[in-house]
């Protein structure tokens, strides 16, 4: 009995520390690597004690056949793979690591298995600050800014995290064609938009001109950097934008 009460006291102490870290701005997205060894042990013990954690497994059921009751001839609705992959999610102000995750891009929903793996759960998007999957970080953003109506609510891929940040909005949808003798073919098409966050404002980046317009106070330097490094926004947009924004952040002190 004494050991039980000691355990309860430890868990309450851990909860106190976790509550102290509730504020987690998107500008400082990270994982547990920045925590002290003592904090990492405490968080690990916290998760083990609560396993399976009811704080995570509280969404509604996801049924693939209900969402997609047809044959998809080409592509899939998910990010990278149809299968679950270990990742991390900051959910309800708590960081969960090594959790099998699946991101449905078409529905813009993050999925997990229930503890018994009998069914799939759709996590509540508004409770997700960010998640990491396949080495990529996604953050949840709300379109509550009156200055930029083109920024829709949803998950955004974080490409550069700094004073000036770069995001990508990945969307997928279905299209049909009649190329097959069997009738209509349904296939997935993908579209990606890019946004720069600067001075608390979001700007959609379509090409080199719009990029330099946003980074206008260092236009000459960024232009020279793009030429020197042979960055091509048409053929390799992700790489070019990421490197250009990172360089701008470096010189814009």
N, C-alpha and C positions, 0 to 999 in steps of 0.2 A: 504493500500500500504506500509506503514511504517513497519507493522508487517511482510509483505512478505520479504522486504529487510533484516530485522533482521534475519529471518529464513534462508535466503540465506547465510548470513554471518556466522551463526552458522554451517551450513552444510559445508561450505568451511573450517572452522576451524577444523571440525571433519575430513574432508578429509586430511587436513595437518597432523594431528596426526596419522591417519591410514597409510599414506604414510611413516611416520617416522618409522613404524614397518614393513616395507616391507621385510627385511631380516629375514627369519625364518628357521634356520638350522634344519635339521632332528634330530640332536642330542638334540634339545630342544623342541620336540613335546610336546604341552600342550594344554589346553583349556583356557577359559577366567577366570578361577578361580584365576589365578595369577595376574589379573589386579586390579588396584585400583577401589574403588566404583565409582569414578568420571568417569574413563575410561569406565567402564561397562555401565554406564548411557549414555555416549556419543555414544558408539558403538550401544547400543539398539536404541537410537533415530535415528541414522544414518540408521539402517535397516528399522525402521518403516517409515521413510520419503521416502525411495526409494521403498517401497513395492508396487507391486511386483518387485523384483530386477532384472533388465535386465542383470546385470553383471553375474548372476548365470544361468539364463535361456537362454543360447546361444549355446547349443550343437545341435547335429543332432538327428533326431527322431529314437527311438528304437522300433522295432516291433517284438514281441515275436514269432509270427507265421512265420515270415520271417526267423528268426534265427533258429527256431526249428519246421520245418513243418512236424513233425512226433510225434507219441505217445512215451512218455518216461515211460516205465513200472516200473522203480524203480529209486528213487533219483530225484534230481533236480539240475539245473545249478547254484543255488544261494548260498550265504553264510547264513546259518541257515534257512532262510524262503523264500517262494515265495512272501511274502507280504512286503510292504514298512514299515520301522520302523524309528522313529525319530532319527536323528544322527547329527553330525557336520562335516563340510568339510571346509578346508582351500583352497580356490579357487581363483586364480588370486590375491594372497596376501591379501585376505579378508576372515575373519572367519565368516561362516554362521552356526548358531546353530538352533537346533530343526527343521531340514529339513528332511522330509520323504525320506529315501534313500533305495536303493536296489542294492546289489553288485552281478553282474553276474560273477562268478569265471571262467567259461569256456571261455567267451569272454574277461575277465579281464577288465570289464567296470563298472563304477559307474553310477547308474541311478537315476533320479528324475522325478517327475511329473511336467508338465507345470502348471502355476498358475491356469488355469481353470480345470486342471485334465482331459483334453480331450485326451492327449497323453503322452508318456514317452520320456524323453530326455536323450541322452547319453552325459555325460560330457566329455570334452576334457582331457584325462589323463595327458598330459604334463602340464596342468595348475593346477593340483591337487598336493599340497605338501603332504597332509595327510587327512584322514577322520576317524571318529569314528562311529562305528555301533555295536549294541548289546554289548556294553561295551568293544569292542576291537578296537585298533588303527592300521590303515594301513598306510604305507608311500609309496610314489612313488619313485622308484629308477631306474636309467639308468645304463645300462651296458657299461659305458665309461671308465672302468678301464682295462688296458692291463694285469694286474697281475692275473686276475681271470675271465676266460671265462665262468665258470659255473654259474655266477650270471647273470641271464637273466633280461631284462627290464620288469618291472611290479610292482604290488602292493605287499608289504611284510607286514606280521603281526608282529608288534613290541611286543616282549615278555619281553624284559628287555632293558631299556633305561639308559645308563650310559657311563662311559669312555670305558667300553667294553660292546657292545650291542648284543642282541640276536634277530634274526628274523626267521620267518617261511614263506616259500613260498608254498601256498596252490594252487594246480591245480586240475582240474577235466576234465574228458574226457568221451566219450561214448564207450561202448562195446556192442557186440551182442551175443546172444546165441539162440539155437534152442530147448530149453527145453519145450517150450509151443507148444501145438497142433495147435495153431493159427498161428504158424510161428515164425519169428524172434522176440525176445524180445530185446529192447534197454534199457540199464541201465547205470547209472552214476557211475564211479569209481573215487576215490579221492586219491591223493598222496600229501605228505607234505615233503618238504626238509627244513633243518635247517642251518642257517648261523650265524657265530659269526663275528662281526666287531671289530677288534682290531688294533690299531695303523694305522688306515685308510686302512686296508686290510680286505678282506672278506675271510672267511674259511668255507667250507662246512663241517658240522658235521654229520657223519654217525653213529658213535658209541662212546663208552666210550674211546677207544684208540685215536680217532681223537680229541675228546674233550680235553683230557689230553695233547695231543701234542700241541694244540694251547695255552693251559694254563700252559705250561711246567715250567715256572719260579716259579710256586706255585703248582707243580704237587703233591707233598707229602701232602700238606695241603688240596687240593681239593679232593684227594683220600680218606683221612681220613674223610672229611666232608660227602662225598657220602656214605661211609660205616656207619658212625655214624647215619646218618638220613635215612638209608635204601632206598636210591634213586635207582630206577630201570629204566635204560634208555630203556629197551626193552618193559616193560609193561606200563610205564608212562613217556614217553620221554619228553613231554612238561614240566611237573612239575619238573622232574629231571634236565633237562638242565637249566630251568629258575632259580631254586634255586642254582645250582652249579655256574652259571655265576654271579649271584648276590653276592654270597659269595666271589667269586674271586675278584670282583670289590671292595668289602669291605676290603679285606686284602691286595690288591695290590695298596697300597697308595705310 
